[in-house]
Amino acid sequence: MASQSGSGPMRVLVTGGSGLIGKAIEHVVMKDGEKREGEHWIFLSSKDANLMDLEQTRAVFEKHRPTHVIHLAAKVGGLYLHMRENLYFLRDNLRINDNVLQTAHAMGVTKVVSCLSSCIFPDKTTYPIDETMIHNGPPHESNYGYSHAKRMIDVQNRAYFGQYGHRYTAVIPTNVFGPHDNFNEDEGHVLTAIMNKTYKAKRDNTTLNVWGSGKPLRQFIFSMDIGRLMVWVLREYDEVNPIILSVGEEDEVSIQEAVEMIAEALEFKGQIHYDTSLSDGQLKKTANNAKLRRYLPDFTFTPLREGIKLTCDWFVKNYEHART
Amino acid sequence: MTSQSVSGPMRVLVTGGSGLIGKAIEQVVMKDGEKREGEQWIFLSSKDANLVDLEQTRAVFEKHRPTHVIHLAAKVGGLYLHMRENLYFLRDNLRINDNVLQTAHEMGVTKVVSCLSSCIFPDKTTYPIDETMIHNGPPHESNYGYSHAKRMIDVQNRAYFGQYGHRYTAVIPTNVFGPHDNFNEDEGHVLTAIMNKTYKAKRDNTTLNVWGSGKPLRQFIFSMDIGRLMVWVLREYDEVNPIILSVGEEDEVSIQEAVEMIAEALEFKGQIHYDTSMSDGQLKKTANNAKLTRYLPDFTFTPLREGIKLTCDWFVKNYDHART
């Protein structure tokens, strides 16, 4: 696959730059040496522009004149908020995505990499899931508004390619975790919610209560790996069709194994109780990472134990301003 | 099912009122006696408002202050235009539909009935198709932009119901034909395209060339029947889930049978040639009208021969300004 030929160094605009994945890309680019000579990387947050507003979107594109865009910005929320407000998540995300993609087109941006989510896959499906299956059935009822808006990005990408030859594309991460994540016990991702609970259980000398049996299996991917992979996608991945970013099926772990790694990382030695009265969700929802493996056979993921340790260390150090 | 309880008579705004279905509703309401005491029915065309523009949409809603909306307006085109411009059909129709539904919500419209299309169903599917299957796979490649935008109406309807309790709904007609249709030989619907060809073949004393073998089976529904049914949907159908408007499977006819009815209606006595080198499309794409017959077991469809005769008579009489 040919790498992106740009005339001159890239000016990369990252929308949603202050979130979990945005911060990981920033770390990888600014601190880990991924940035190349002459490149500019601009990390936007909602303070810089409300992307629901076309004029503000245009203004921020005109200010920075990007050649490339990594589009991470979205209206997101916890499970209960989504269930109550599917209309807002649908309309707002459709609007943000249309503003960003159309403005990118209008301003001659070479490439846009958007971010889908494994939660948008069909609710009723066979496993493992792969990139070709996104539209094969309705998404889960709880966040269908968000899911349909995200799926539409894939349709828009194909349409921009068909109409103008733009190679706008998208990635589909599975369960990402890392520094700057949402650690809220009710709304955060499973690992970071448990890190928060474990931190408090240790601090308050109580039992760690984990929802569910601990048996479900998940593919977890450390945010820094996503950061490195997204920079690769931006530079090298030429397809318009999306690509799943995930560890392989062989690296699935049970929630219980992950909990034990978290307890070890935080040196929690108290009781761990699995509340089996609470729902497990799906036992297995394996995503197929064969496409990624075909492109990058030698890519080494951060071992889960290490990613958990780094995240827990960050959490303890930054507890005061972490999203809890 | 309870009928819609309104405080006072309805003011019904029909967007896309100058098209095939809009004209049929107008006939049924204004000439055939469906209009009730005190009701107002306003038929809009693109001359009255460009619904891609939010301000113009709001202005026309504020001018007419509807209590109900039948939303038929869309960017549509022939096969080849869709294939070339999926992006426009996607973006423009998403924008029109968002403008209409959101403006209806903001202005307290009681009910909106939108119009989907049987062409939006999954390309790979089992038959007969029913209303529950809309999102079960990607639509046909040729007009995926239009199809995704239309499918989104169903998602939006559910979201407006979940968020605000609005009973916005949609109908899914199968193959509609009638006066004011598109009779263009290349881009029109199959029956009306053949009516045009037959008219010319008779006039010019040439062979009537029909594309394909004539063997495919289709469910045709006369536009006046759709008109009557849509008025019923507006008044009586309370579900948010969409409803297929079609004759039953037992009333499927082959293209050849329909061609012979057209030839008879136009008194064409020349040669009819079936060009089997041209694609037939699908042999059968039966839509299940069980939901409709459950609600209206006694509804009588206009016999196809009669609908064809009425349409041919209209075409001959209005040839100079018909859409050819």
Chai-1 contact restraints between the chains, C-beta under 6 A:
chainA,res_idxA,chainB,res_idxB,connection_type,confidence,min_distance_angstrom,max_distance_angstrom,comment,restraint_id
A,N86,B,A159,contact,1.0,0.0,6.0,A-B,restraint_1
A,N86,B,G162,contact,1.0,0.0,6.0,A-B,restraint_2
A,L87,B,A159,contact,1.0,0.0,6.0,A-B,restraint_3
A,L87,B,Q163,contact,1.0,0.0,6.0,A-B,restraint_4
A,L90,B,A159,contact,1.0,0.0,6.0,A-B,restraint_5
A,H135,B,P138,contact,1.0,0.0,6.0,A-B,restraint_6
A,N136,B,G137,contact,1.0,0.0,6.0,A-B,restraint_7
A,G137,B,N136,contact,1.0,0.0,6.0,A-B,restraint_8
A,P138,B,H135,contact,1.0,0.0,6.0,A-B,restraint_9
A,G145,B,A159,contact,1.0,0.0,6.0,A-B,restraint_10
A,H148,B,V155,contact,1.0,0.0,6.0,A-B,restraint_11
A,V155,B,H148,contact,1.0,0.0,6.0,A-B,restraint_12
A,A159,B,N86,contact,1.0,0.0,6.0,A-B,restraint_13
A,A159,B,L87,contact,1.0,0.0,6.0,A-B,restraint_14
A,A159,B,L90,contact,1.0,0.0,6.0,A-B,restraint_15
A,A159,B,G145,contact,1.0,0.0,6.0,A-B,restraint_16
A,G162,B,N86,contact,1.0,0.0,6.0,A-B,restraint_17
A,Q163,B,L87,contact,1.0,0.0,6.0,A-B,restraint_18
